[in-house]
Amino acid sequence: MGASLVMGLGAAAVNLAPFQTKAIATSADPAKTVSLNAQRETLAENPLCRLASTLDKAPEAQLVADTNPEQLTPQVSKWWAFNLFQRFTQSLGLDSLLQLEVPLATAPLVAVVPTPEAIPQAAAESGAQLISYDTDRPATNPQSHQLWLQNKPVATIRSQQEAERLAQRLEQLVAMAEFQATAIAPTLHEDKPAIAFGDDILLVVDETITHEDVLNHEILAIQWANNLRLALGVPALDMVTAQQQMYQLEETGQSLEGLASWYGPYFHGRLTANGETYDQYALTAAHPSMPLNTYLKVTNLNNDRSVIIRLNDRGPYIPPRSLDLSLGAARCLNSVETGVIPYKATIMEQKSPEPEAIAPDMI
């Protein structure tokens, strides 16, 4: 009976081999692998990337232990069965006897998995701080879908249709000979945060695909773009670099220094000096006199953390403070508990559009 069981499972694994060939060929350079893994761990410690840390289990363990096979898509069902077979053969010491087209540990290129619980709830239980989520306000519809890429978690999307569309687009992109994962970056599309591959918009990150407990879609777009980059084997973008790409900003060389405080709950929902409704979770700030809608790269001189903010309000009015940060910006700078910090702010400006090439026949 044992031999027939092994033969049956072996046949099932062989049938899965064509599916496994869709996996990405990753670099065998151990130094690069260690570097990227270290960066994932570093990002997971940063509140900006807590979303990734709440998902960062091995997919094999999570799917086999926690998921009902009947709930999985056909693609992920094959993967689930394959990893179950892998564990069985490894426990018997028979995995080396099987001749498969690819190693047993290879995961599918892209997987979309239904998840019964919202990520912020899991994060709240683990004590994680999510500055893009309100962990005290559960979503009205917790059903969502996790997108996994090359054995790494990328995003949790409310819309199954959008998750599957993104999965298909990623498979198409990776199959292209000219594909370069470094071209993946956060951007703005029709004034909404998005993830792009070059000029191609992959996903618009807004309330239509996220739950109501998401507070900052711009930060979420940066998180998901970085998750994509890391899953594809390229370094993540730091916060300021990601913001510069999203808003198309560059430094001017002009800067100012002073003391910065932050303001939050009492003013949340009130009008700001430029007519906007104050959102304590947005990356904004108040200054007594600088032009409104100016972008500043603010650095906390106590810890060298930086974030780009937009001036949309007036204040503070308590000398010698000269900048009042939103709660979201203060969290990025790790200054919420400190309250008042010394800062340096570099004035940013919009990049000049690159001139269009002139066709030879137009000269």
C-alpha positions in Angstrom: 0.0 0.0 0.0 2.9 2.4 0.9 4.5 1.9 -2.6 1.2 2.5 -4.4 0.6 5.6 -2.4 4.1 7.0 -3.2 3.6 6.1 -6.9 0.2 7.9 -6.9 1.6 11.0 -5.3 4.6 10.8 -7.6 2.3 10.8 -10.6 0.4 13.8 -9.2 3.6 15.7 -8.8 4.7 14.9 -12.4 1.4 16.2 -13.6 2.1 19.5 -11.8 5.5 19.9 -13.4 4.3 22.0 -16.4 2.6 24.4 -13.9 5.8 24.8 -12.0 7.8 25.8 -15.0 6.1 29.2 -14.8 8.2 30.2 -11.8 10.7 33.0 -12.1 14.4 32.2 -12.4 16.0 34.0 -9.5 19.6 34.9 -9.0 21.8 32.2 -7.5 24.1 34.8 -6.0 24.0 34.1 -2.2 25.3 37.6 -1.4 22.4 39.2 -3.3 19.9 36.9 -1.7 21.1 37.7 1.8 21.1 41.4 1.0 17.5 41.4 -0.2 16.4 39.2 2.8 18.0 41.6 5.2 16.3 44.5 3.5 12.9 42.8 3.8 13.6 42.4 7.6 14.6 46.0 7.9 11.5 47.2 6.1 9.3 45.0 8.2 10.6 46.8 11.3 9.7 50.2 9.8 6.0 51.2 10.5 5.7 52.1 6.8 6.1 48.4 5.9 4.2 46.7 8.7 1.7 45.4 6.1 4.4 43.1 4.7 5.5 41.9 8.1 1.9 40.7 9.0 1.9 38.5 5.9 5.5 37.4 6.0 5.0 33.6 6.7 6.2 31.0 4.3 3.2 30.4 1.9 3.6 26.7 2.1 3.0 26.6 5.9 0.2 29.1 5.8 -1.7 27.5 2.9 -1.3 23.9 4.1 -2.0 24.6 7.8 -4.7 27.2 7.6 -6.5 27.0 4.2 -9.4 24.8 3.1 -8.4 23.4 -0.4 -12.0 23.9 -1.5 -11.6 27.7 -1.1 -8.5 27.9 -3.3 -8.4 28.9 -7.0 -7.5 26.1 -9.4 -4.0 27.5 -9.7 -3.3 27.7 -6.0 -5.0 24.3 -5.4 -2.3 22.7 -7.5 0.3 24.5 -5.5 -1.3 23.5 -2.2 -1.3 19.8 -3.3 2.2 20.0 -4.6 3.5 21.4 -1.3 1.6 18.7 0.7 3.3 16.1 -1.5 6.6 17.8 -0.9 6.2 17.5 2.9 5.2 13.9 2.7 8.1 12.8 0.5 10.6 14.8 2.6 9.3 13.2 5.8 10.0 9.7 4.2 13.3 10.7 2.7 12.1 9.9 -0.8 12.2 13.3 -2.4 15.6 12.6 -4.0 14.2 9.6 -5.8 11.7 11.7 -7.8 12.7 13.1 -11.2 10.8 16.4 -11.5 11.3 19.2 -14.0 12.0 21.7 -11.3 12.9 21.7 -7.6 10.1 20.8 -5.1 10.4 24.2 -3.4 9.5 26.2 -6.5 6.3 28.2 -6.0 3.9 29.4 -8.6 4.6 32.7 -10.2 1.5 34.5 -9.0 -1.2 33.2 -6.6 -4.5 34.9 -5.5 -5.7 33.4 -2.2 -9.0 34.3 -0.4 -8.3 35.4 3.1 -11.1 35.3 5.7 -9.7 38.0 8.0 -8.6 41.5 7.4 -4.9 42.2 7.7 -5.2 45.1 10.1 -7.0 42.8 12.6 -4.1 40.4 12.6 -1.7 43.3 12.9 -3.5 44.7 15.9 -3.2 41.3 17.6 0.5 41.2 17.0 1.0 44.8 18.2 2.1 46.1 14.8 1.8 49.8 14.1 0.2 50.5 10.7 0.2 54.1 9.8 -1.8 53.3 6.6 -4.5 51.4 8.6 -6.8 52.2 11.4 -6.5 49.0 13.5 -9.3 50.2 15.8 -11.9 50.4 13.0 -12.6 46.9 11.4 -13.7 46.8 7.8 -17.4 46.2 7.2 -16.5 43.5 4.7 -13.4 41.7 5.9 -13.3 39.3 2.9 -10.3 40.1 0.8 -7.7 38.4 -1.5 -4.0 38.1 -0.9 -1.7 38.4 -3.9 1.5 36.4 -3.7 4.3 36.7 -6.1 7.3 34.3 -6.2 6.6 33.0 -2.7 6.3 36.5 -1.3 3.2 38.4 -0.1 2.5 41.6 -2.1 -0.9 43.0 -1.3 -4.3 42.4 0.2 -7.0 43.6 -2.2 -10.8 43.7 -1.5 -11.7 43.2 -5.2 -11.1 39.7 -6.4 -11.4 40.9 -10.0 -8.7 43.5 -9.5 -6.4 41.0 -7.7 -6.8 38.5 -10.6 -6.3 41.2 -13.2 -3.1 42.3 -11.5 -1.9 38.7 -11.3 -2.4 38.1 -15.0 -0.7 41.4 -15.9 2.3 40.5 -13.7 2.6 37.1 -15.5 2.6 38.9 -18.8 5.2 41.4 -17.8 7.6 38.8 -16.4 7.4 36.8 -19.5 8.6 39.8 -21.6 12.3 39.6 -22.6 12.8 43.3 -21.8 11.2 43.1 -18.4 13.1 45.0 -15.7 11.7 44.9 -12.2 13.5 48.1 -11.3 10.9 49.9 -13.4 8.2 49.2 -10.8 7.5 52.3 -8.7 4.7 54.2 -7.0 3.1 57.0 -9.0 0.0 59.2 -9.3 -2.7 58.4 -11.9 -5.4 61.0 -12.2 -4.3 62.3 -8.8 -4.7 58.9 -7.2 -1.8 56.8 -5.8 -0.9 53.9 -8.1 1.7 51.3 -8.9 3.4 51.6 -12.3 5.7 49.6 -14.5 7.4 52.4 -16.5 4.5 54.2 -18.1 2.1 51.3 -17.6 -0.3 51.7 -14.7 -0.6 48.3 -12.9 -3.0 49.2 -10.1 -4.7 52.3 -8.8 -4.7 52.1 -5.0 -8.0 53.7 -3.8 -11.1 53.0 -1.8 -12.5 50.8 -4.5 -10.0 48.0 -3.8 -9.2 48.6 -0.2 -11.2 48.4 3.0 -12.6 51.5 4.8 -9.9 51.2 7.5 -7.2 52.2 5.1 -6.1 55.7 6.1 -3.3 56.5 3.7 -3.5 55.1 0.2 -0.2 56.8 -0.9 1.8 54.9 1.8 -0.1 51.7 0.9 0.9 52.2 -2.8 4.5 52.6 -1.8 4.3 49.5 0.4 2.8 47.3 -2.3 5.3 48.6 -4.9 8.2 47.7 -2.6 6.7 44.3 -2.0 6.6 43.7 -5.7 10.2 44.8 -6.2 11.5 42.6 -3.4 9.5 39.6 -4.6 11.1 40.1 -8.0 14.6 40.3 -6.6 15.4 44.0 -6.7 15.9 46.4 -3.8 13.0 48.4 -2.3 12.8 52.2 -2.6 13.3 54.2 0.6 10.4 56.4 1.6 11.8 59.7 0.2 12.9 58.1 -3.1 9.4 56.5 -3.5 7.7 59.9 -2.8 10.0 61.7 -5.2 9.0 59.3 -7.9 5.3 59.4 -7.0 5.1 63.2 -7.0 7.8 63.8 -9.6 9.9 66.0 -7.2 13.5 67.0 -7.0 15.6 69.0 -4.5 16.2 72.7 -5.0 19.3 73.1 -2.7 17.4 75.5 -0.5 16.7 74.4 3.1 15.7 75.6 6.5 16.1 74.3 10.1 14.2 74.7 13.3 12.0 72.9 15.8 8.9 70.8 14.7 5.9 69.7 16.6 2.9 67.7 15.4 -0.9 68.2 15.6 -3.6 65.6 15.2 -7.0 64.4 16.6 -8.4 67.8 17.8 -8.0 69.3 14.3 -8.8 66.2 12.3 -11.7 67.0 9.9 -11.4 70.8 10.2 -10.6 73.2 7.3 -6.9 74.0 6.7 -5.5 77.3 5.4 -5.7 76.2 1.8 -9.3 75.1 2.1 -8.7 71.4 2.4 -10.2 69.2 5.1 -7.4 68.4 7.6 -6.5 64.7 7.5 -4.1 63.8 10.4 -3.0 60.7 8.5 -2.0 62.5 5.3 1.7 63.6 4.9 1.2 67.3 5.4 2.4 70.1 7.7 1.7 73.7 8.7 4.2 76.6 8.4 3.6 80.2 9.5 4.6 81.9 6.2 5.9 79.6 3.4 3.8 79.3 0.3 1.0 76.7 0.7 1.3 73.5 -1.3 5.1 73.7 -1.1 6.8 70.3 -0.7 9.5 69.8 1.9 11.8 66.9 2.6 11.8 67.0 6.4 14.5 65.1 8.3 14.4 64.4 12.0 17.9 65.4 13.2 17.6 63.1 16.2 17.4 59.9 14.1 18.0 61.0 10.4 14.6 59.7 9.3 13.1 61.7 6.5 9.7 62.1 4.8 8.3 64.5 2.1 5.4 66.6 3.3 3.1 69.2 1.6 2.3 72.5 3.3 -1.4 73.0 3.5 -1.9 74.9 6.8 -0.7 77.7 8.9 1.1 77.4 12.3 2.5 76.6 14.7 2.1 79.7 16.9 4.2 78.7 19.8 7.8 80.0 19.4 10.4 78.8 18.7 8.6 76.0 16.8 8.4 76.7 13.0 6.8 73.6 11.6 3.7 71.6 12.7 3.6 68.1 11.3 0.6 65.9 10.7 0.3 62.8 12.8 1.1 60.7 9.8 4.3 62.6 9.1 5.3 62.5 12.8 4.9 58.7 12.7 7.2 58.5 9.7 9.8 60.5 11.5 9.3 58.6 14.8 8.6 61.8 16.7 5.1 61.1 18.1 6.3 60.3 21.6 9.1 62.9 21.5 6.6 65.7 20.5 9.1 68.3 19.5 12.2 67.6 17.4 15.0 69.5 15.7 14.5 69.3 11.9 16.1 70.2 8.6 13.7 70.8 5.6 14.8 70.8 2.0 12.5 72.7 -0.4 11.4 70.4 -3.3 10.1 71.4 -6.7 8.3 69.7 -9.6 10.7 68.1 -12.1 10.7 69.8 -15.5 9.1 67.6 -18.2 11.6 66.0 -20.5 11.5 67.6 -24.0 9.9 65.3 -26.6 12.2 64.0 -29.2 11.8 65.6 -32.6 11.4 63.2 -35.6 14.1 63.6 -38.3 11.5 64.4 -40.9 10.4 67.4 -38.8 13.8 69.1 -38.8 
